[in-house]
């Protein structure tokens, strides 16, 4: 992919910090880590990059480095995860010390970067608010689970479902976008990360598989049929794009879509072990905690209530993810990808694509409560940012997009987004 000339002199067409060889890239296009799916056709440059053999002091930890090393988009991952940071200072100096330069971005990226820096500087307290919210979720989740196991019924079922939803949207999603830790406190990270890893691996999406599928296949290849593992991967059950063959049952997809949702979260522990190579111990623990122990304590009623929890959590979480990139106004022509030109993607093109392939709904409180899942435009531009800041970025991003004639799609509430989502299903069916 070509790159645009930047006004910053140190951003030349020089190898990025996040890098790989063409042979490694081609191998990964055949299959991602853990057999998590193909990157059938890369939108990103398959060129030599220089990657430091050791970077133990990387402030973002090692997880993003490992993901970027194996991806087909190391330069774009670098730009996305460093937006709003001191690339002219500490980051640029770290690169220079290793004989490298920052990947070239573009003027649109730099304007987005300036907005992110400004909002972060003016709203430092939002970070503490989000950390406090994550601690509240952490300390309410465990008693909610115990309540269901000890006394299964409607109220504990609803309580645990809500807490699971809040956990996955806030802690799971944000923690892995931040490289594995949420808090500024080393004590809190050391104390809580093992608990979070247990919850993630037992009840959620096995983290190594999620990082590849989400960071690379979803964030770098948003809405690409055959690559993005989110809604595009539901075909042939769900048809989203005109280039996909229309089957007779697609005319009913807007009606049967809700029936698919209860299974979305329940399948994760099964897929973790049988598909993604996760440890057997977490799969066994899930069976024991959600089915065997409740059955021993309460008979058949116990596992039934646990399955209701899984179904409700799946419906709530999946609906919020699905509406984020499937909206009636995002429907595109079959020639969309061809005209765009995979080989012609630039840093600025990438950012425009992220904005135009996503939507927003709701405001500050929706963003705080649901971990920013409602503001996918801002999240895809700055995926490692604390969620409350996304709500403060939104008005500024919208103004910038208006000036650059970049489509910016937003709905006032979740229910408006759901209506437009089902309209998209109807149009595509």
Backbone torsions as a table, in degrees:
resi	resn	phi	psi	omega
1	UNK	NA	137.7	178.3
2	UNK	-76.9	164.5	179.5
3	UNK	-128.3	151.6	-178.6
4	UNK	-87.1	154.7	177.6
5	UNK	-70.4	128.2	-179.8
6	UNK	-100.2	153.3	177.1
7	UNK	-76.3	-13.1	179.1
8	UNK	-86.7	121.7	-170.4
9	UNK	-64.4	-27.3	-176.0
10	UNK	-83.8	-1.8	177.9
11	UNK	-96.6	81.6	178.6
12	UNK	-104.0	-178.9	179.2
13	UNK	-83.9	65.1	-177.1
14	UNK	-117.5	151.7	-176.5
15	UNK	-50.7	142.2	179.9
16	UNK	-82.1	163.7	174.1
17	UNK	-65.4	-41.5	178.4
18	UNK	-88.0	115.8	-166.0
19	UNK	-149.0	167.0	176.4
20	UNK	-162.8	165.7	177.6
21	UNK	-91.9	158.4	177.4
22	UNK	-58.3	-36.8	-179.0
23	UNK	-65.3	-40.6	177.2
24	UNK	-65.4	-42.3	179.7
25	UNK	-60.2	-44.8	-179.3
26	UNK	-63.5	-37.4	178.9
27	UNK	-64.2	-39.6	-178.9
28	UNK	-75.0	-24.4	174.5
29	UNK	-66.8	-26.1	177.9
30	UNK	-75.8	-36.3	-179.1
31	UNK	-166.9	133.7	179.7
32	UNK	-82.7	176.8	180.0
33	UNK	-57.8	133.1	177.0
34	UNK	71.4	18.1	179.9
35	UNK	66.8	39.8	-173.5
36	UNK	-91.5	8.2	173.7
37	UNK	123.3	162.6	-175.5
38	UNK	-88.3	149.7	162.2
39	UNK	-105.9	88.0	-166.3
40	UNK	-66.4	-35.1	-179.1
41	UNK	-147.1	114.3	-173.4
42	UNK	-79.5	137.6	174.0
43	UNK	-87.8	-5.8	-167.8
44	UNK	-112.1	162.8	-175.0
45	UNK	-68.1	132.2	172.3
46	UNK	-102.1	84.3	-174.1
47	UNK	-140.7	164.7	179.3
48	UNK	-67.3	130.7	171.3
49	UNK	-126.7	154.4	177.7
50	UNK	-102.7	120.7	179.8
51	UNK	-112.5	126.6	178.1
52	UNK	-57.0	136.2	179.5
53	UNK	-65.8	-33.6	180.0
54	UNK	-136.6	131.9	173.2
55	UNK	-146.5	63.3	-175.1
56	UNK	-66.7	-19.9	-177.7
57	UNK	-95.7	11.7	179.2
58	UNK	-56.7	118.5	-175.2
59	UNK	-60.4	-27.3	179.6
60	UNK	-85.8	9.7	-179.3
61	UNK	80.1	-173.2	-174.3
62	UNK	-97.7	-18.5	-172.2
63	UNK	-63.8	-45.2	-179.6
64	UNK	-67.0	-34.8	177.6
65	UNK	-61.4	-43.4	-179.4
66	UNK	-65.1	-42.3	-179.8
67	UNK	-64.3	-45.6	-178.3
68	UNK	-64.4	-37.8	-179.5
69	UNK	-59.6	-34.9	-175.7
70	UNK	-93.6	-4.3	-173.3
71	UNK	-88.9	172.5	174.3
72	UNK	-95.6	0.7	-176.1
73	UNK	-131.7	52.5	-175.9
74	UNK	-61.5	-39.9	-178.9
75	UNK	-66.7	-41.4	179.3
76	UNK	-69.7	-36.9	174.5
77	UNK	-60.8	-41.4	178.5
78	UNK	-59.4	-48.7	-177.7
79	UNK	-63.2	-42.4	-177.8
80	UNK	-65.7	-42.5	-173.7
81	UNK	-87.5	-3.7	176.8
82	UNK	-116.0	6.8	178.8
83	UNK	-64.6	137.1	-178.9
84	UNK	83.8	2.0	179.2
85	UNK	-103.9	175.8	-172.5
86	UNK	-83.5	71.3	-177.9
87	UNK	-73.7	-21.3	177.0
88	UNK	-85.3	-9.3	-177.0
89	UNK	-116.6	-102.5	-172.9
90	UNK	-60.2	-42.9	-177.5
91	UNK	-68.7	-45.5	178.0
92	UNK	-61.1	-38.9	179.2
93	UNK	-66.8	-39.4	178.1
94	UNK	-63.7	-39.5	177.8
95	UNK	-66.3	-44.8	-178.3
96	UNK	-61.9	-39.0	179.8
97	UNK	-62.6	-23.1	179.8
98	UNK	-101.8	10.7	177.5
99	UNK	74.1	25.7	-176.8
100	UNK	-124.1	166.6	174.7
101	UNK	-128.8	160.1	179.7
102	UNK	-68.0	147.4	175.4
103	UNK	-64.9	143.4	-178.7
104	UNK	-72.6	137.2	-176.1
105	UNK	-107.6	-92.9	-177.4
106	UNK	158.2	169.5	-174.8
107	UNK	-69.1	-37.6	179.2
108	UNK	-64.7	-43.8	176.7
109	UNK	-58.9	-44.0	-177.0
110	UNK	-65.8	-32.5	175.5
111	UNK	-69.5	-40.4	175.0
112	UNK	-61.8	-43.7	180.0
113	UNK	-59.8	-41.6	-179.8
114	UNK	-64.6	-38.7	178.2
115	UNK	-65.7	-44.4	-180.0
116	UNK	-60.9	-43.6	179.2
117	UNK	-61.0	-44.4	-178.4
118	UNK	-62.7	-47.2	-178.6
119	UNK	-65.1	-40.9	177.9
120	UNK	-61.6	-44.4	-177.6
121	UNK	-65.9	-36.6	-175.8
122	UNK	-85.6	-9.5	-174.1
123	UNK	-136.1	49.4	-176.7
124	UNK	-63.6	-27.2	-178.9
125	UNK	-67.7	-19.4	-179.7
126	UNK	-63.9	-28.6	178.6
127	UNK	-63.8	-44.1	179.6
128	UNK	-67.1	-37.0	177.5
129	UNK	-61.1	-44.6	179.9
130	UNK	-66.2	-40.5	178.6
131	UNK	-61.7	-41.5	178.3
132	UNK	-63.1	-41.6	178.1
133	UNK	-61.9	-40.7	178.1
134	UNK	-64.2	-37.5	178.0
135	UNK	-67.2	-39.8	176.1
136	UNK	-59.5	-47.0	178.9
137	UNK	-59.9	-44.4	-178.6
138	UNK	-58.3	-46.2	-173.2
139	UNK	-85.0	-7.5	172.3
140	UNK	-96.8	-24.0	-178.0
141	UNK	-64.9	-46.0	-175.5
142	UNK	-63.9	-49.6	176.6
143	UNK	-63.5	-29.8	177.0
144	UNK	-64.2	-40.0	178.9
145	UNK	-67.1	-44.4	179.3
146	UNK	-61.7	-40.3	179.8
147	UNK	-58.7	-44.1	-180.0
148	UNK	-66.1	-41.3	-177.7
149	UNK	-68.1	-38.9	-176.9
150	UNK	-78.7	-39.8	-174.2
151	UNK	-140.5	75.3	-176.5
152	UNK	-64.3	141.2	-179.7
153	UNK	175.1	-175.7	-174.6
154	UNK	-64.4	-48.4	-176.2
155	UNK	-64.0	-50.9	176.7
156	UNK	-62.9	-30.7	177.1
157	UNK	-63.9	-47.7	179.2
158	UNK	-64.8	-41.3	-178.6
159	UNK	-62.5	-46.3	-178.1
160	UNK	-68.6	-37.5	178.2
161	UNK	-61.4	-43.8	178.4
162	UNK	-63.1	-43.2	-178.1
163	UNK	-68.0	-38.1	175.3
164	UNK	-61.8	-44.5	179.4
165	UNK	-59.9	-48.5	-179.7
166	UNK	-63.1	-38.0	179.0
167	UNK	-63.3	-50.0	-175.3
168	UNK	-68.6	-35.2	-178.6
169	UNK	-77.8	-30.8	-177.9
170	UNK	-98.2	-62.2	-171.0
171	UNK	-78.6	-54.1	-178.8
172	UNK	-58.6	-54.5	-174.2
173	UNK	-62.2	-48.9	-176.3
174	UNK	-72.4	-40.3	-177.6
175	UNK	-59.6	-43.2	-178.1
176	UNK	-78.6	-23.0	171.0
177	UNK	-72.4	-23.6	-179.5
178	UNK	-93.9	7.2	177.1
179	UNK	92.0	9.1	173.8
180	UNK	118.0	-9.8	179.9
181	UNK	-137.5	145.8	-179.0
182	UNK	-102.9	-43.7	-164.7
183	UNK	-88.7	156.9	173.8
184	UNK	-76.8	-22.0	-178.2
185	UNK	-82.6	122.3	176.4
186	UNK	-62.8	-34.8	179.5
187	UNK	-62.4	-47.2	-179.6
188	UNK	-64.7	-42.1	178.6
189	UNK	-63.2	-43.8	-179.9
190	UNK	-64.7	-39.1	-176.4
191	UNK	-76.5	-37.2	-170.7
192	UNK	-100.4	-23.3	-178.4
193	UNK	-58.8	-40.4	176.4
194	UNK	-61.6	-38.8	176.9
195	UNK	-64.4	-45.0	179.5
196	UNK	-62.5	-39.9	179.1
197	UNK	-63.0	-39.4	178.0
198	UNK	-62.7	-47.0	-179.2
199	UNK	-64.5	-44.9	-179.5
200	UNK	-58.7	-47.8	-172.4
201	UNK	-78.7	-24.5	-178.6
202	UNK	-89.8	-45.3	-173.9
203	UNK	-108.8	-17.5	-174.3
204	UNK	-112.4	-148.5	-175.5
205	UNK	-95.2	122.3	-178.2
206	UNK	-50.6	117.4	-169.5
207	UNK	-52.7	-44.7	179.5
208	UNK	-58.9	-38.8	178.5
209	UNK	-70.8	-40.3	-179.4
210	UNK	-63.3	-41.6	-177.5
211	UNK	-60.0	-43.0	179.5
212	UNK	-68.6	-50.2	-175.8
213	UNK	-66.9	-34.1	-175.6
214	UNK	-90.3	-53.9	-177.6
215	UNK	-63.4	-45.6	-172.9
216	UNK	-93.0	-59.8	-171.8
217	UNK	-72.2	-31.7	178.9
218	UNK	-92.5	-55.2	-174.8
219	UNK	-69.1	-35.5	-179.7
220	UNK	-87.2	-18.6	-176.4
221	UNK	-131.4	46.1	-174.4
222	UNK	-58.0	127.5	177.1
223	UNK	63.3	21.7	175.3
224	UNK	-88.2	117.0	179.4
225	UNK	-61.6	128.9	-179.8
226	UNK	92.3	-8.6	-180.0
227	UNK	-126.1	-53.6	-179.9
228	UNK	-62.6	120.9	-175.5
229	UNK	-82.6	0.6	179.9
230	UNK	-83.3	-128.2	-173.5
231	UNK	-59.4	-38.8	178.3
232	UNK	-56.7	-26.5	-177.3
233	UNK	-79.8	-4.6	179.8
234	UNK	-81.5	-7.3	176.1
235	UNK	-65.0	136.8	16.1
236	UNK	-91.9	0.1	178.5
237	UNK	-62.0	-42.5	-179.3
238	UNK	-122.9	128.4	177.9
239	UNK	-103.3	122.8	-177.0
240	UNK	-113.7	-25.6	-171.1
241	UNK	-122.5	148.8	-177.3
242	UNK	-65.4	-27.5	-179.7
243	UNK	-74.1	-11.9	176.1
244	UNK	-81.8	140.7	-179.9
245	UNK	-63.6	133.0	177.7
246	UNK	-85.3	123.5	178.1
247	UNK	-103.6	162.7	-171.2
248	UNK	-59.3	-34.7	-174.8
249	UNK	-81.5	-8.8	-179.5
250	UNK	-65.4	-22.0	178.0
251	UNK	-64.6	-17.2	180.0
252	UNK	-103.8	4.3	-169.5
253	UNK	-64.5	-31.9	178.7
254	UNK	-67.4	-20.1	178.8
255	UNK	-89.0	-41.1	-176.2
256	UNK	-90.0	-6.6	178.8
257	UNK	-51.4	-49.4	-178.2
258	UNK	-59.5	-25.7	-179.0
259	UNK	-70.5	-18.7	-179.5
260	UNK	-83.7	-21.1	-168.5
261	UNK	-68.1	-39.1	-176.5
262	UNK	-58.6	-19.4	-176.9
263	UNK	-91.8	-7.3	-170.8
264	UNK	-67.5	-40.6	178.9
265	UNK	-86.7	-35.6	-178.7
266	UNK	-62.0	-26.5	-177.7
267	UNK	-79.8	-17.0	-174.5
268	UNK	-58.6	-51.0	-179.8
269	UNK	-59.8	-32.6	178.2
270	UNK	-70.2	-48.1	178.9
271	UNK	-64.3	-34.9	-179.2
272	UNK	-55.1	-43.9	-177.0
273	UNK	-85.4	-48.2	-171.4
274	UNK	-82.6	-24.5	-177.1
275	UNK	-108.9	-42.0	-172.1
276	UNK	-102.0	1.5	176.1
277	UNK	73.6	25.9	177.2
278	UNK	-68.8	160.7	-179.3
279	UNK	-61.7	140.2	179.9
280	UNK	-61.5	-33.3	-175.1
281	UNK	-59.1	-37.2	-179.3
282	UNK	-71.5	-35.5	177.0
283	UNK	-66.1	-41.7	178.2
284	UNK	-65.0	-42.8	178.4
285	UNK	-60.8	-39.2	178.0
286	UNK	-62.5	-44.5	177.8
287	UNK	-61.3	-43.4	-178.7
288	UNK	-65.8	-48.3	-173.7
289	UNK	-74.1	-32.3	-175.4
290	UNK	-97.9	-18.1	-175.2
291	UNK	-131.3	-53.4	-173.0
292	UNK	-69.9	-52.5	-179.2
293	UNK	-61.6	-47.2	177.2
294	UNK	-60.1	-35.0	179.0
295	UNK	-68.5	-39.9	178.8
296	UNK	-64.0	-40.4	-176.0
297	UNK	-80.3	-34.3	-169.4
298	UNK	-134.0	8.1	-177.7
299	UNK	73.8	-154.8	-174.4
300	UNK	-66.0	-23.5	-178.9
301	UNK	-62.1	-36.6	-177.7
302	UNK	-60.5	-57.1	179.0
303	UNK	-62.0	-31.5	179.5
304	UNK	-63.0	-46.2	179.0
305	UNK	-64.7	-35.3	177.3
306	UNK	-65.2	-38.8	177.2
307	UNK	-67.1	-33.6	175.7
308	UNK	-63.9	-40.1	176.9
309	UNK	-58.8	-47.5	-179.4
310	UNK	-62.6	-40.7	-179.9
311	UNK	-66.1	-45.1	178.9
312	UNK	-64.5	-43.2	179.0
313	UNK	-62.1	-43.7	179.4
314	UNK	-61.2	-43.6	-179.3
315	UNK	-63.7	-46.4	-176.1
316	UNK	-68.5	-45.2	-177.6
317	UNK	-69.0	-46.1	-174.3
318	UNK	-68.3	-38.3	177.0
319	UNK	-59.4	-41.6	-177.1
320	UNK	-69.5	-33.9	174.7
321	UNK	-71.9	-42.4	-172.4
322	UNK	-64.0	-42.5	-176.3
323	UNK	-69.6	-13.5	-173.8
324	UNK	-70.9	-26.2	-176.4
325	UNK	-131.3	8.4	178.4
326	UNK	-130.8	105.4	-173.0
327	UNK	-145.2	146.7	-177.1
328	UNK	-55.8	-34.3	-178.1
329	UNK	-79.4	-7.8	178.8
330	UNK	-95.4	-2.7	179.9
331	UNK	-59.8	139.4	-174.1
332	UNK	-129.0	164.8	180.0
333	UNK	-81.1	160.6	179.0
334	UNK	-61.7	-22.4	-177.5
335	UNK	-87.0	2.9	-172.8
336	UNK	-54.9	-54.4	-177.0
337	UNK	-68.2	-34.9	-179.2
338	UNK	-65.3	-46.5	-178.5
339	UNK	-65.1	-37.7	-178.6
340	UNK	-64.3	-41.6	176.9
341	UNK	82.3	102.4	-176.8
342	UNK	-58.1	-39.0	-175.9
343	UNK	-76.3	-8.5	-174.3
344	UNK	-105.0	12.6	-177.0
345	UNK	-68.9	130.7	175.7
346	UNK	-113.8	172.6	176.7
347	UNK	-58.3	-42.9	177.9
348	UNK	-67.8	-39.3	177.0
349	UNK	-59.6	-41.5	-179.2
350	UNK	-60.6	-46.2	-179.8
351	UNK	-64.8	-39.4	176.8
352	UNK	-62.8	-42.1	178.3
353	UNK	-60.8	-43.5	-179.4
354	UNK	-59.7	-39.8	179.9
355	UNK	-71.4	-44.1	-174.2
356	UNK	-77.6	-15.6	178.9
357	UNK	-99.9	11.8	-176.4
358	UNK	-133.6	166.1	175.9
359	UNK	-134.6	165.5	172.5
360	UNK	-117.2	153.8	167.6
361	UNK	-151.1	150.6	177.5
362	UNK	78.3	-173.8	-177.5
363	UNK	-130.2	-147.3	-172.4
364	UNK	-61.6	-47.5	-174.6
365	UNK	-68.0	-38.0	174.4
366	UNK	-61.5	-38.3	-179.2
367	UNK	-66.6	-44.8	179.5
368	UNK	-65.2	-47.9	-175.1
369	UNK	-65.7	-43.8	-173.7
370	UNK	-102.6	19.6	170.9
371	UNK	66.8	25.4	176.6
372	UNK	81.0	6.6	-179.9
373	UNK	-64.5	-20.5	-178.4
374	UNK	-81.0	-15.9	-178.3
375	UNK	-115.6	70.9	-174.9
376	UNK	-72.8	-24.5	176.3
377	UNK	-61.9	-54.1	-179.3
378	UNK	-67.3	-36.7	-179.8
379	UNK	-65.8	-38.5	-179.6
380	UNK	-73.8	-24.6	174.4
381	UNK	-77.4	-40.3	-176.9
382	UNK	-131.7	74.4	-170.7
383	UNK	-67.1	-20.3	-177.5
384	UNK	-98.1	8.0	-176.9
385	UNK	-80.2	147.2	175.2
386	UNK	-61.1	129.9	-171.9
387	UNK	-51.3	-43.2	-178.3
388	UNK	-57.9	-28.4	179.9
389	UNK	-67.9	-24.8	-179.7
390	UNK	-61.5	-38.3	179.8
391	UNK	-65.6	-30.2	179.2
392	UNK	-81.8	-24.3	175.7
393	UNK	-74.3	-32.5	-168.9
394	UNK	-53.5	-49.3	-179.3
395	UNK	-61.8	-37.1	-179.9
396	UNK	-70.9	-40.8	177.5
397	UNK	-61.8	-40.3	-178.2
398	UNK	-63.0	-42.5	177.9
399	UNK	-61.7	-43.6	179.7
400	UNK	-62.8	-42.3	-180.0
401	UNK	-65.1	-37.5	176.8
402	UNK	-61.2	-40.9	-179.7
403	UNK	-66.9	-35.9	-176.7
404	UNK	-94.7	3.4	-179.8
405	UNK	57.8	42.4	174.5
406	UNK	-99.6	127.6	-178.1
407	UNK	-62.0	128.7	-179.9
408	UNK	-126.8	111.5	-173.4
409	UNK	-105.8	124.3	-178.5
410	UNK	-143.1	147.5	175.9
411	UNK	-124.1	149.2	-176.7
412	UNK	-68.2	-33.4	-177.9
413	UNK	-139.8	169.2	176.6
414	UNK	-60.7	-38.0	-176.8
415	UNK	-67.9	-35.4	173.7
416	UNK	-63.7	-40.7	179.3
417	UNK	-64.6	-38.5	178.6
418	UNK	-63.8	-41.5	178.8
419	UNK	-61.5	-43.4	179.1
420	UNK	-70.0	-30.5	175.8
421	UNK	-64.2	-46.4	-179.1
422	UNK	-70.6	-28.9	173.4
423	UNK	-65.0	-39.5	176.6
424	UNK	-62.1	-42.8	177.6
425	UNK	-61.6	-40.4	-179.7
426	UNK	-66.2	-44.5	179.6
427	UNK	-63.0	-37.8	-176.3
428	UNK	-80.6	-20.2	-178.1
429	UNK	-89.4	NA	NA
